């Protein structure tokens, strides 16, 4: 699913049934809101904060230490620099939805 797919899904939900009467959001405005949501998530990660979305999952920052490695092309030994990695841990609700029949 891409960001465009997310926008299309939200616009489709807003323009169906009862929500259509209450909503004045178009595709452009929904796209802006989705962008704002992702910007907020990026800003939180930059600050070193984990992101917790109830019923969906957690984006957790992990500190990786420097470690020895090898260049697969040349076989030369190198040191892989320390870094931060972002991992996703799904919630039990999301796991249940994924595994339901």
N, C-alpha and C positions, 0 to 999 in steps of 0.2 A: 504494500500500500504506500503510495506516495503522498506528499503534502497536497497535491491537487486532488487526489482521491478523497482525502480527509475533508477538504473544502466541499467537494461535490456531495459527499455523504451528508454533511451538516446542512447544506442548502436544501438537499432533497428532503431531509427530515423536517426542516423548518417550513417548507412549502407544501407539506402534506397535511391533510385533516385540520384539526383544531389549531395547530401551531400557525397555519397560514394566516389566520385572522389576526393573530397577535404579533406577528413578526414583520419587521420592515427591513430585515437584513438581506442584502443581495450578495452575489458571489464575491464581488470585490471586497465588500466590508467583512465578510466571513474570512476571506483570505488574509486581510489585515489583522484580524483577531487571532487567527492561527499563528501568524508570524509573531505577534506580540507574545503569545504563549511560549513559543520556542525561544524567543529572545530572553524571556524571564528565566527559562530553564538554563540557557547558556550562561547568563549572568550569575546564577546560583552556583553552577559548576565552576566558573572562573574564581569565585570567592572561596571555593573548597567545601561548599555545602552539598550534602546529599539531597536528592529529590525524592520525596515520598508522595505517591499518588494513591490514595485509598481505593481499594478494589482493583487496582491495576498492577502496581509494583513499585520497586525502589530502584533508582539509579544511584549507585554507590561508587565513591571515588576510592581507589586502592593505590597505595604507594608501592611502587616496584623499586627494589634496590638495584644498584648496578651489579652486573654479573658478567662472567666471561662468556664469550661466544665465538663463533667461527664464520668467516665469510664463505658462503657455500660455493662461490664462483672461483675464488683463489685459494681457499683452504687456510687463509691467514687468520691467526688468533686475534680477536679484537675484544674490547670491553663494550658491552651494551650499557648505555647510560641509564642512570636512574630516571624514572618517569612516573607520571600519574596516569592511571588507566581508569576508564569509566565502565562499570559493569552493570548489567540489569538483572534484578532478581524479581521474578513475577510473584504476584500475590496468590494466595490460595484460591481466591475467586477466579482469577484469570486461568490458573492451572486447571481448575474444575471445568471452566468453560471449554478449554482446549481439549480436555479428555472426556467430555460428556458425549453420549451417543445419540 
